[in-house]
Amino acid sequence: MNPRDLLTLLVIGAVVVIGGFAAADAIRGKPDAKPSAAPTIPVQTSPSRLPGPQPQAEAPPNWPQGLLRGTITFTDAQSCAIRVIGLAGGRERPVAHFGSDCTMWVPPVGSRLAYGLGPSSADGLHPFRIADLGLPNADLGGYRALFGVVLWSADGQRIAWCGRNRTGFDLEIGGPAHRLPGCPVAYTPDDQIAYAVGNRVLVGDRTVFTADGGVTYAKFGLDGSLAVVVDGKRLERVQGSEPPTEIALPPSLEGKTPILRADNCGALFRAANGVIQLLDLGCLPGLPNRSLEGANAAWSPDGAWVALAQDDRIAFERLVGPRLEVSWPARAFELAWRPS
């Protein structure tokens, strides 16, 4: 099970037993104090320095030159090596070797990422290291995240996670980590920390959303929208004064973490048996609800395409406009699509 799905399931279980609000307070923590500088817990003193995989000299046969934009960063499903494809030309780019466990957390832009270092400890802490693919020798630190939940700000300059005793941390890359009064749930578009407390999403001490159940997941879109999962069973999207969109999740998707488009207008879910389920969240023009083949997926930055991790390839399927599919020969475990 994906660690992020595990977090959602644990929260839901607590909500059922306790009744909702107390559980979310325990997991996320109520923000009742000002952040203060605090040391974090290093887990590895230096990153790997070995050469990365050798990029192929040419694009795959029949690659549509110039059709796709940006880069795909992915972990190889067999070696766990971090690899990067330049999509316009279809060529793999050279990347230094990082000793990943195949998990990674990637901001929407830039060349930074965080990658897992091995299995979680008995208390649910997953070790990870921060890296910059453009500066492979930079030591950006290693830490431990509760249930493997790591959050990036929209500009890739900040990273947040929850540590031991459900103490949250917010780190500006290259600067100190600051202790938070609770576990963070999301960054806002302007880099503020949001928390989920019971049925509310708070930014600082300001309530920005109230649900009729426990909030188990939240994400702010680049357009200012907010998507939340309520009780692990319902997905809601709100933006300004517009009427909210509410979707009841089918039982097969309950407790799973959505992969949301940048504007929260579409959600992908990792269903069972190598199926990705696409759900429309009510924007215009809409997206058709449909099933896609893949064990994992990523949205293109413009939301018109999805990349799908399939058994022997990364498939790129266009969802907006005339239907089209192209593929790149690699097995990906996790993947992210970013602007160049």
Secondary structure, DSSP 8 states (H G I E B T S, - for coil): --HHHHHHHHHHHHHHHH-SHHHHHHHH----S--EE-------SS---S------SS--TT--TTTS-SEEEEEETTT--EEEEETTTTEEE--------S-EE--SSSSEEEEE-S---TTSEEEEEEEETTSTT----EEEEETT-EEE-TTSSEEEEE-GGG-EEEEETTS-EEEESS---EE-TTS-EEEEETTEEEETTEEEEE-SS-EEEEEE-TTS-EEEEETTTEEEEE-TTS--EEEE--GGGTT---EE-TTSSEEEEE-SSSEEEEEE-S-SS----EEEE-SEEEE-TTSSEEEEE-SS-EEEEE-SSS--EEEES--EEEEEEE--
